[in-house]
Every structure is written in structure tokens, then in C-alpha cells.
Amino acid sequence: MQPSERWSLRTDGAVIVVEFPHGTGLSPADGEALLDRWRTVITEREVDAVVIVVRTSRPCSDAGRRALRESAQLAVARGTDRFAVVGERSKRRYLKRTIDIEDVDTEVFNDSGAAIQWAKCRSKPCPPVGSG
């Protein structure tokens, strides 16, 4: 986990997986720390896809929305073309709308395993795998 156990960021091949555990809220400082880590990771490696796992039911803060939009824009500028969003239904829809970027494939999932499998897909378009 990263700052104050608020989020984790790991890589799985050319996929970045960002997880927000139950009860997570992002302060402006947390959002900046996440963006700093994000910039480092996408600069150091090729990233084909991003999986965002949101296990919290808390509403997304302004800092969280800003960090999400900026991180998506940074990833797309470096060639990322797929985003998977995992979480409860209302959270998935909200996050998908927040990161909706032209020419980027965004899918929603109930399960992080299925999301990672879809994110690793090399064919175009990537078929949904148990999406929800």
C-alpha cells in the first residue's frame, strides 16, 4: 500500500492496477501523491491498459476526480488505450464517465481478475470477459 494505506499501485506486465480499499478517501495530498507515483510508473514502462479497482462506497472527492482525470490523460498521452473499472454498479458508471476519453476502450467489471484478463488482451477490440 502507499500513503496512509489509502491506495495501492502495482504493475502486472504492461497493465497498471490501482486499488482503493474499503473506506478510502483521497485528500488533495493523497491525490498528488498518487499522481506523482503514476507519473513515475508510466514514464518508466510501457503501459497498455489500466485497471482501477474501487472497493469503497464513499463518494469520490474533488481531489479523487482530479487525480483520476489527470492520470487517465497522462496514460492516454503515453499510448494507453484500455481502462477497466471494477466496483459496485453506481461507482463503475461514475468512474467510466469520469475517464471517458475519445478513442479509449473503457469497460466495467464486477471482478478484478476478469478486468485484468481483459486489460491484458492484445487483440483489437478486446472482447469483454465477464463484464458487469
C-alpha angles and dihedrals in degrees: 000000000000133000112001092339088286098129143352130217123194138158128235106188107301092345125096114210117198117186129192110193128213113299095017118156124174119223118198088261091051090049091052092048090051092048091049091052090044093053091051094050097047091047093051099048146020111266118198098173144007128217116199114194114192114186096165123096092201115116116261111261124224088253090052093050091048093048091048094049093045094046091050092049092048092049093048091048087057094050105271109148106172132062125181121195121201123189145085116323101262092044092049093053093047094049093045090054091046094055096036104137126170115262093013120118110226122183132177125222141184093210129052093212092058090045092053091047090052092045091055092053111122098192123090121262098024109221115235112258110208092324119177 
